[in-house]
Amino acid sequence: MSQSDFHVRGSTEAQRQSSAYDLRLMVPTKPAHEVDVHTHGDAHLILVLDGVYQTSANPRTRLSGATPLLVLNPPRTEHQDCFHSDQALEHARFLSMTLSPGLWLRWQDSLDLPIHASAMQGADLQALAHEWLRLCAAPWTTAVDMESGLTEALAQFSPSDAVACTESGVWVARLRQRLRSHVMDGAQAPCLGDIARDFGVHPVYMARAFRRHTGVSPAAYVRGVQLDKAVWLLRSTSLPLAELAQACHYFDQAHLAHAFKAAYGLAPSAYRQRVRQ
């Protein structure tokens, strides 16, 4: 992850970084009136330790100084998250964890994570805050330590047993996994009507239930997975763009370029060049 690509504007007090993670303890430097609506290419978590924070994931959420706030922003989240205009920035502190595209893909699959920004707050997050502070401060931090800290954070957003065990919740989770697997494994996605028959439901009911649980249609979900895979391949391989488009199930390179620029504001070639600087 290059410094120029980092999503947070602030002063870094401590940092632990690898090809998969970027964990930082930071003091914000950008006041609320300078923060516009924007998007980030990578998934990231923000754990607010001190200060009054506002997040688009929950417009009513404000942090009372002693209670941590955890925000998950999946790739391509459009938001205007910032510390409140009355907050003295030098007294605010937060932790940021940015995930590589490949790591996000793996965790999104295994934990059935939300595809829209989510936030939670409470004393239960104190232990996570202490753990992330320890990881930032310890020069002997290992990949296992980092993965454990990330697991604890992402598990907060995994569906509860009560939600996951509803009838539609079970097969919607299976459908998400099946659609992702087809894109990630390189197999052509099956007809949604065929999937509905496999699940024993009507296609219209399936589409409505999917949108109710995820906030998007099955087709839009697949488009998101295609973009996730494209980002991962652009950053981790030198695959020619025509072959990359084929691997991500785009009709051709032009369709990849159109979809990618609409999502990220850059052509795939420009994105690849930027992240490798």
Kinemage of the C-alpha trace (Angstrom):
@kinemage 1
@onewidth
@group {chain A} dominant
@subgroup {mainchain}
@vectorlist {calphas} color= white
{ca met a 1} P 0.000 0.000 0.000
{ca ser a 2} L 1.638 3.224 -1.063
{ca gln a 3} L 1.674 6.291 1.176
{ca ser a 4} L 0.004 8.383 -1.526
{ca asp a 5} L -2.859 5.898 -1.687
{ca phe a 6} L -3.648 6.013 2.031
{ca his a 7} L -7.228 7.011 2.745
{ca val a 8} L -6.925 9.027 5.968
{ca arg a 9} L -5.571 12.542 6.277
{ca gly a 10} L -3.828 12.834 9.620
{ca ser a 11} L -0.599 12.664 11.556
{ca thr a 12} L 0.629 9.105 12.105
{ca glu a 13} L 1.897 8.457 15.657
{ca ala a 14} L 2.573 4.728 15.246
{ca gln a 15} L 2.275 2.268 12.388
{ca arg a 16} L 2.503 -1.426 11.538
{ca gln a 17} L 2.411 -2.210 7.830
{ca ser a 18} L 2.674 -5.189 5.496
{ca ser a 19} L 1.503 -6.057 1.990
{ca ala a 20} L -1.866 -7.074 3.487
{ca tyr a 21} L -2.457 -4.613 6.356
{ca asp a 22} L -1.830 -0.998 7.243
{ca leu a 23} L -2.578 -0.267 10.910
{ca arg a 24} L -1.992 3.260 12.191
{ca leu a 25} L -2.567 5.282 15.329
{ca met a 26} L -3.411 8.789 14.140
{ca val a 27} L -4.357 12.323 15.100
{ca pro a 28} L -6.701 13.931 12.524
{ca thr a 29} L -5.547 17.059 10.708
{ca lys a 30} L -8.430 17.800 8.326
{ca pro a 31} L -11.328 19.829 9.817
{ca ala a 32} L -14.915 18.912 9.058
{ca his a 33} L -15.507 21.794 6.642
{ca glu a 34} L -12.701 20.519 4.385
{ca val a 35} L -14.065 16.972 4.149
{ca asp a 36} L -16.162 16.432 1.012
{ca val a 37} L -18.162 13.374 0.022
{ca his a 38} L -15.608 10.916 -1.344
{ca thr a 39} L -14.855 7.244 -1.913
{ca his a 40} L -11.935 4.921 -1.132
{ca gly a 41} L -10.792 1.987 -3.206
{ca asp a 42} L -9.697 -0.213 -0.303
{ca ala a 43} L -11.733 -1.587 2.577
{ca his a 44} L -10.815 -0.059 5.921
{ca leu a 45} L -11.839 0.081 9.557
{ca ile a 46} L -11.763 3.180 11.741
{ca leu a 47} L -11.654 2.759 15.522
{ca val a 48} L -12.223 6.150 17.186
{ca leu a 49} L -10.578 6.402 20.604
{ca asp a 50} L -11.149 10.059 21.558
{ca gly a 51} L -13.201 12.839 20.030
{ca val a 52} L -16.659 13.471 18.617
{ca tyr a 53} L -16.933 11.631 15.292
{ca gln a 54} L -19.651 11.556 12.641
{ca thr a 55} L -20.044 8.739 10.127
{ca ser a 56} L -22.333 8.225 7.158
{ca ala a 57} L -22.680 4.612 8.286
{ca asn a 58} L -24.936 5.926 11.033
{ca pro a 59} L -25.680 9.666 10.724
{ca arg a 60} L -26.903 9.816 14.335
{ca thr a 61} L -23.733 8.296 15.777
{ca arg a 62} L -21.592 10.573 17.921
{ca leu a 63} L -18.806 9.482 20.185
{ca ser a 64} L -18.855 10.518 23.834
{ca gly a 65} L -15.166 10.769 24.762
{ca ala a 66} L -14.806 7.467 26.646
{ca thr a 67} L -16.681 5.041 24.372
{ca pro a 68} L -14.922 3.652 21.261
{ca leu a 69} L -16.656 3.736 17.889
{ca leu a 70} L -15.853 1.162 15.183
{ca val a 71} L -16.670 1.888 11.521
{ca leu a 72} L -16.338 -0.544 8.608
{ca asn a 73} L -16.097 0.972 5.133
{ca pro a 74} L -16.086 -1.704 2.394
{ca pro a 75} L -14.419 -0.904 -0.957
{ca arg a 76} L -16.044 1.971 -2.907
{ca thr a 77} L -17.910 3.310 0.132
{ca glu a 78} L -19.116 6.853 -0.547
{ca his a 79} L -19.106 8.853 2.661
{ca gln a 80} L -18.240 12.062 4.476
{ca asp a 81} L -16.841 10.705 7.734
{ca cys a 82} L -15.033 13.254 9.905
{ca phe a 83} L -14.628 14.603 13.401
{ca his a 84} L -17.289 17.088 14.467
{ca ser a 85} L -16.723 20.751 13.611
{ca asp a 86} L -16.566 21.614 17.342
{ca gln a 87} L -13.908 18.980 18.011
{ca ala a 88} L -10.355 20.207 18.711
{ca leu a 89} L -8.466 17.907 16.348
{ca glu a 90} L -5.297 17.837 18.457
{ca his a 91} L -7.325 16.142 21.216
{ca ala a 92} L -8.809 13.478 18.936
{ca arg a 93} L -7.218 10.092 18.273
{ca phe a 94} L -8.174 7.128 16.154
{ca leu a 95} L -6.849 3.853 14.784
{ca ser a 96} L -7.116 2.986 11.106
{ca met a 97} L -6.779 -0.481 9.586
{ca thr a 98} L -6.642 -0.668 5.775
{ca leu a 99} L -6.946 -4.073 4.076
{ca ser a 100} L -5.442 -5.161 0.780
{ca pro a 101} L -7.964 -6.194 -1.906
{ca gly a 102} L -6.956 -9.858 -1.623
{ca leu a 103} L -7.373 -9.875 2.138
{ca trp a 104} L -10.781 -8.200 1.923
{ca leu a 105} L -11.961 -10.799 -0.582
{ca arg a 106} L -10.925 -13.622 1.742
{ca trp a 107} L -12.543 -12.172 4.855
{ca gln a 108} L -15.668 -11.003 3.050
{ca asp a 109} L -16.270 -14.591 1.996
{ca ser a 110} L -15.542 -16.274 5.314
{ca leu a 111} L -17.490 -13.860 7.549
{ca asp a 112} L -20.342 -12.848 5.201
{ca leu a 113} L -19.532 -9.187 5.874
{ca pro a 114} L -21.842 -6.274 4.950
{ca ile a 115} L -21.315 -4.606 1.594
{ca his a 116} L -22.334 -1.167 2.883
{ca ala a 117} L -20.727 1.005 5.551
{ca ser a 118} L -21.575 -0.101 9.088
{ca ala a 119} L -20.823 1.290 12.530
{ca met a 120} L -21.102 0.207 16.148
{ca gln a 121} L -20.258 1.740 19.482
{ca gly a 122} L -19.934 0.542 23.046
{ca ala a 123} L -17.768 -0.419 25.989
{ca asp a 124} L -17.314 -3.890 24.473
{ca leu a 125} L -14.920 -2.302 21.972
{ca gln a 126} L -12.475 -1.248 24.705
{ca ala a 127} L -10.691 -4.595 24.520
{ca leu a 128} L -10.298 -4.234 20.743
{ca ala a 129} L -8.921 -0.713 21.178
{ca his a 130} L -6.335 -1.956 23.691
{ca glu a 131} L -5.328 -4.775 21.343
{ca trp a 132} L -4.871 -2.471 18.335
{ca leu a 133} L -2.863 -0.018 20.441
{ca arg a 134} L -0.656 -2.904 21.548
{ca leu a 135} L -0.149 -4.014 17.947
{ca cys a 136} L 0.846 -0.485 16.922
{ca ala a 137} L 3.347 -0.168 19.772
{ca ala a 138} L 4.950 -3.630 19.627
{ca pro a 139} L 7.962 -3.862 17.292
{ca trp a 140} L 7.672 -7.668 17.403
{ca thr a 141} L 4.135 -7.711 15.991
{ca thr a 142} L 3.639 -10.802 13.821
{ca ala a 143} L 1.255 -11.572 10.964
{ca val a 144} L -0.607 -13.895 13.340
{ca asp a 145} L -1.061 -11.038 15.839
{ca met a 146} L -2.368 -8.767 13.091
{ca glu a 147} L -4.759 -11.387 11.782
{ca ser a 148} L -6.090 -12.033 15.269
{ca gly a 149} L -6.752 -8.320 15.805
{ca leu a 150} L -8.460 -8.042 12.433
{ca thr a 151} L -10.574 -11.141 13.070
{ca glu a 152} L -11.851 -9.683 16.330
{ca ala a 153} L -12.789 -6.424 14.589
{ca leu a 154} L -14.495 -7.932 11.540
{ca ala a 155} L -16.375 -10.485 13.629
{ca gln a 156} L -18.274 -7.529 15.141
{ca phe a 157} L -19.963 -7.065 11.759
{ca ser a 158} L -20.660 -10.722 10.963
{ca pro a 159} L -24.395 -11.563 11.103
{ca ser a 160} L -25.680 -12.760 14.447
{ca asp a 161} L -26.862 -16.338 14.836
{ca ala a 162} L -30.443 -15.110 15.011
{ca val a 163} L -30.205 -13.350 11.653
{ca ala a 164} L -28.157 -16.053 9.961
{ca cys a 165} L -30.622 -18.753 10.977
{ca thr a 166} L -33.684 -17.164 9.421
{ca glu a 167} L -34.861 -19.164 6.436
{ca ser a 168} L -34.054 -16.530 3.845
{ca gly a 169} L -30.856 -15.489 5.624
{ca val a 170} L -29.413 -18.957 5.209
{ca trp a 171} L -29.881 -19.261 1.461
{ca val a 172} L -29.074 -15.594 0.790
{ca ala a 173} L -25.707 -16.226 2.458
{ca arg a 174} L -25.314 -19.343 0.292
{ca leu a 175} L -26.265 -17.352 -2.802
{ca arg a 176} L -23.701 -14.657 -1.998
{ca gln a 177} L -21.024 -17.283 -1.590
{ca arg a 178} L -22.030 -19.016 -4.809
{ca leu a 179} L -22.012 -15.801 -6.848
{ca arg a 180} L -18.644 -14.751 -5.440
{ca ser a 181} L -17.151 -18.182 -6.043
{ca his a 182} L -18.184 -18.151 -9.693
{ca val a 183} L -16.502 -14.790 -10.276
{ca met a 184} L -13.400 -15.516 -8.197
{ca asp a 185} L -12.899 -19.031 -9.586
{ca gly a 186} L -13.278 -17.858 -13.164
{ca ala a 187} L -16.474 -19.779 -13.908
{ca gln a 188} L -19.337 -18.061 -15.688
{ca ala a 189} L -22.085 -17.095 -13.246
{ca pro a 190} L -25.161 -19.320 -13.632
{ca cys a 191} L -28.609 -18.059 -14.545
{ca leu a 192} L -30.396 -16.677 -11.462
{ca gly a 193} L -33.491 -18.614 -12.480
{ca asp a 194} L -31.496 -21.851 -12.239
{ca ile a 195} L -30.196 -20.866 -8.798
{ca ala a 196} L -33.722 -20.039 -7.616
{ca arg a 197} L -34.862 -23.504 -8.698
{ca asp a 198} L -31.944 -25.038 -6.793
{ca phe a 199} L -33.065 -23.184 -3.662
{ca gly a 200} L -36.727 -24.031 -4.247
{ca val a 201} L -37.896 -20.406 -4.414
{ca his a 202} L -39.360 -18.135 -7.074
{ca pro a 203} L -36.773 -15.903 -8.837
{ca val a 204} L -38.685 -12.732 -7.911
{ca tyr a 205} L -38.856 -13.773 -4.254
{ca met a 206} L -35.150 -14.611 -4.329
{ca ala a 207} L -34.217 -11.210 -5.787
{ca arg a 208} L -36.349 -9.353 -3.226
{ca ala a 209} L -34.954 -11.347 -0.303
{ca phe a 210} L -31.415 -10.809 -1.550
{ca arg a 211} L -31.944 -7.053 -1.732
{ca arg a 212} L -33.578 -7.030 1.711
{ca his a 213} L -30.557 -8.761 3.289
{ca thr a 214} L -27.761 -7.059 1.326
{ca gly a 215} L -29.190 -3.750 0.092
{ca val a 216} L -28.421 -4.526 -3.576
{ca ser a 217} L -29.692 -6.777 -6.351
{ca pro a 218} L -27.859 -10.039 -7.184
{ca ala a 219} L -26.615 -8.461 -10.427
{ca ala a 220} L -25.231 -5.409 -8.624
{ca tyr a 221} L -23.573 -7.696 -6.103
{ca val a 222} L -21.840 -9.602 -8.910
{ca arg a 223} L -20.661 -6.305 -10.438
{ca gly a 224} L -19.117 -5.394 -7.089
{ca val a 225} L -17.272 -8.725 -6.909
{ca gln a 226} L -16.000 -8.191 -10.455
{ca leu a 227} L -14.557 -4.830 -9.411
{ca asp a 228} L -13.036 -6.317 -6.255
{ca lys a 229} L -11.312 -8.974 -8.334
{ca ala a 230} L -10.142 -6.430 -10.912
{ca val a 231} L -8.521 -4.293 -8.196
{ca trp a 232} L -6.841 -7.336 -6.702
{ca leu a 233} L -5.428 -8.431 -10.078
{ca leu a 234} L -4.318 -4.902 -11.014
{ca arg a 235} L -2.391 -4.608 -7.766
{ca ser a 236} L -0.969 -8.122 -7.514
{ca thr a 237} L -0.295 -9.147 -11.132
{ca ser a 238} L 0.987 -7.799 -14.444
{ca leu a 239} L -1.805 -9.501 -16.374
{ca pro a 240} L -2.574 -7.652 -19.638
{ca leu a 241} L -5.808 -5.701 -19.395
{ca ala a 242} L -7.567 -7.760 -22.074
{ca glu a 243} L -6.845 -10.966 -20.128
{ca leu a 244} L -7.734 -9.292 -16.856
{ca ala a 245} L -11.106 -8.249 -18.278
{ca gln a 246} L -11.771 -11.823 -19.334
{ca ala a 247} L -10.751 -13.166 -15.910
{ca cys a 248} L -13.231 -10.791 -14.276
{ca his a 249} L -16.100 -11.702 -16.628
{ca tyr a 250} L -16.230 -8.430 -18.541
{ca phe a 251} L -17.284 -8.658 -22.183
{ca asp a 252} L -14.038 -6.993 -23.256
{ca gln a 253} L -11.387 -4.540 -22.130
{ca ala a 254} L -13.566 -1.545 -22.986
{ca his a 255} L -16.340 -2.768 -20.666
{ca leu a 256} L -13.796 -3.233 -17.877
{ca ala a 257} L -12.462 0.293 -18.416
{ca his a 258} L -15.957 1.812 -18.362
{ca ala a 259} L -17.017 0.006 -15.164
{ca phe a 260} L -13.706 0.654 -13.431
{ca lys a 261} L -13.603 4.357 -14.231
{ca ala a 262} L -17.209 4.778 -13.085
{ca ala a 263} L -16.303 3.215 -9.726
{ca tyr a 264} L -12.810 4.615 -9.111
{ca gly a 265} L -12.497 7.666 -11.356
{ca leu a 266} L -9.440 6.187 -13.075
{ca ala a 267} L -8.792 3.921 -16.030
{ca pro a 268} L -7.462 0.488 -14.978
{ca ser a 269} L -4.024 1.252 -16.453
{ca ala a 270} L -3.797 4.562 -14.559
{ca tyr a 271} L -4.875 2.856 -11.340
{ca arg a 272} L -2.206 0.168 -11.750
{ca gln a 273} L 0.446 2.807 -12.368
{ca arg a 274} L -0.624 4.857 -9.343
{ca val a 275} L -0.624 2.011 -6.804
{ca arg a 276} L 2.795 0.819 -7.988
{ca gln a 277} L 4.547 4.174 -7.626
